[in-house]
């Protein structure tokens, strides 16, 4: 098994209403650090912007406090 490569996503690019980011794509896997814990999952596009589906039952928005880092999991 090979170790996946991670590409760091710049959180300073979060824009619009706070839930938009030009480097986030649907169908791509991400690793996020949220309140000190790591979660893997995907983002889905909602009417308010991007929602990360790997945390909580309903996911989380980019504006949630505690989001520390996002990495794209490269193939």
Secondary structure, 3 states (H helix, E strand, C coil): CCCCEEEEECHHHCECCCCECCCCCCCCEEEEEECCEEEEEEEEEECCEEEECCCCCCCEECCCCCEEEEEEEEC
